[in-house]
Amino acid sequence: MTANMHPDPEHRRNRGFLGFDSSALSPRDSQDRRQLRYELDLNSWNLRIWGVAASGFLTDSYNLFATNVILATISFVYFPHDRWCGLVINLLTLFGSVCGQLLFGYLADRYGRTRLYGIELVLVIVSTIGVATSSTGYGGMSFLALFTWWRFVMGIGIGAEYPLSAVITSEWASTQSRATMLSSVFLMQPVGQALAQLVGVWVLLGQDAAYNLHDKQCGLDELHHEECKKIIDGIWRIVIGSGAVPAVLAIIFRFFLYDCGLYTLEVKNKPGNAFRDTQRVYGMPDTSNGMTMNSPITAPVYSPQPYPVQFSLQDLRNYFIKDRNWYYLLGTTMTWFYLDVSFYGFSLDNRGTLADLWATSTRVPITPSLECWESSLPGGKSLVPQWAEIGLPTWQTDSTHPCNTVFETLLEQSKQYLLTVSIASIAGSACFIFAANRIRRRQFLTSSFLVLMVLFLVTGGVYYGAAHTKAAPATVVLVAICHFMFNFGANTLTFIIPAEIFPTSYRCTCHGISAAAGKLGSILAVLIVYGINTGYKSSNRQGLIFLLFATFMALGAVYSWAYLPDVQRSVIVDDYEEGFAPDGNGNGNGTSSFHRRRPEPRRRLETRNLEELGEGYQRAKLEGQLITIREKWAHGKVNLWRRMRGSAGGARSESEPRS
């Protein structure tokens, strides 16, 4: 046998960063990679890959944002006057997401994407069952402790989905369809938000039809209070339990997916498996156009020179420090961090915020003049008088309508969320899908941050003038526009770009780190909103949140402008084809000396492929791109100096006397 059949144990390790010129690849591997890219780029938008990734992302979005539906019902049953309990639930869920993004991002690069793809859904399914069956048990077990534990586990599964779905979609997509497929997967986030609200409304109406909730005056009267608790307790359990259904369907699809050929070839060094799995998904490539198809070798050919070893200290130092690709990671982490501070500040557990924005009158004091001060039920006793001393319960988020029952409050919350957040977010994501390849995505990310900054400043100003008046709908419209712009720009792009610009060996890890930074931003947002709402007693305190979040948008614009590369290039296309030049008789055979006038060349955007983008900062610098504030500042000073010298030279030439 040859020596190649008994490779050194060093060669059994995963390959790391291939270099800014891919010099770590052998000539044969480079040829195989070009052929693999050719086969991938023969295809367009793929329904199978999208369905596998989108189903899981829908599940995770549903379970994460179901918090907006279930917290009011849980508060009514278990802690009606403790506001900090909702904060703990949100923080533990988000912290679990941070852990899942970091852990599964690393594991997916180390062991393969599809070996991990499905485990996170198992976590979601098991934790969903755990959350839905949480109780006080026999002997006074803490419901909050058990509930938050299972939400933490669920958060791990939710977080794991981000790097896995993004990177698997990115690597399986063709170069031209990559952005549209990624944005189509991300569309499932606002769809999942809306679905959680719709399921909540459906369950609520079903319970009302079965038990006549509305007439029992749940939340306002003591007569049916215990019965109302049992009914409401069932609502949130059904809503949460329903999240396991799409997870079960999604996990079935994932049994029929393979690691993308890029990962198998570049990292695992198995070219035969790479082509086999690619052709299992897309079929044999069409060779009728004359393209020569080389037969990949089934066993890896090991080069006598050592190749970079994935996750070794030397390889990490070469990629992040020596080649200075930490610039890219800084750009993706900080843009996602600043984006999520504002996004989750308005999207996660924002029941009180939305009620305040929709209010067209000031807070109604709890006094005997209220119609619900006395019970309207025979033999009943109103719970409202005690609110005058201890304040409104946590489930009652609308202080302008304190006489609303739990049933009415839940319906109103869902209506406000769907009209203000969900519809605008879905519209923004859908519009981006059509615009993804028509705009410069990196530049548009910066622009969307700046637009959001202006929108937050305008919304904050309008809020201060229109809050709690008949003009309050103006603020609601502006908030809806903000949510549209979130998903039409920064929210979608912070998900897409980290799945494009890192090398295959570290793509999942870096996407997971970037997403985890975003979730840390969301944790900060939850703390900021909670702190302002509990510590700042002004009736117009929401305006401060708008103005504060505008600052984060400005910082996001700086980092996206300074530290991210262009994922597209502008190319000149010449539509003139000699074969179609008309002859003297107007025929298109191109044989006559008479030719029509040559049309002007036009420019179009061309998306860079993953292999080129993965070569990192040094490759971008060789192409003339400017990364970091220092480089852009130096370039700007040079251009300014040249313009000033040109202006001075022109002025001197005009002042010289003519002979």
Salt bridges, closest charged atoms under 4 A:
GLU10 OE1 - ARG13 NH1 3.60
ASP29 OD2 - ARG15 NH1 2.85
ASP32 OD1 - ARG28 NE 3.49
ASP41 OD1 - ARG37 NH1 3.04
ASP109 OD1 - ARG113 NH1 2.66
GLU120 OE2 - ARG254 NH1 2.25
GLU161 OE2 - ARG254 NH2 2.58
GLU171 OE2 - ARG113 NH2 2.70
GLU171 OE2 - ARG507 NH1 2.69
ASP215 OD1 - HIS214 ND1 3.60
GLU227 OE2 - LYS216 NZ 3.66
GLU227 OE1 - HIS224 ND1 3.63
ASP233 OD2 - ARG237 NE 3.04
GLU266 OE2 - ARG33 NH1 3.02
ASP277 OD1 - ARG276 NE 3.17
ASP277 OD1 - ARG280 NH1 3.50
ASP349 OD1 - ARG351 NE 2.79
ASP356 OD1 - HIS468 NE2 2.78
ASP398 OD2 - HIS401 ND1 3.01
GLU408 OE2 - HIS214 NE2 3.03
GLU412 OE2 - LYS415 NZ 2.95
GLU500 OE2 - ARG178 NE 2.88
GLU500 OE2 - ARG441 NH2 3.14
ASP566 OD1 - ARG442 NE 3.42
ASP574 OD2 - ARG598 NH2 2.30
ASP575 OD2 - ARG602 NE 2.87
GLU606 OE1 - ARG569 NH1 2.90
GLU611 OE2 - ARG37 NH2 2.76
GLU612 OE2 - ARG569 NH2 2.22
GLU612 OE2 - ARG608 NE 3.25
GLU612 OE2 - ARG619 NH2 3.54
GLU615 OE1 - ARG619 NH1 2.25
GLU623 OE1 - ARG608 NH2 3.03
GLU623 OE2 - ARG619 NE 3.01
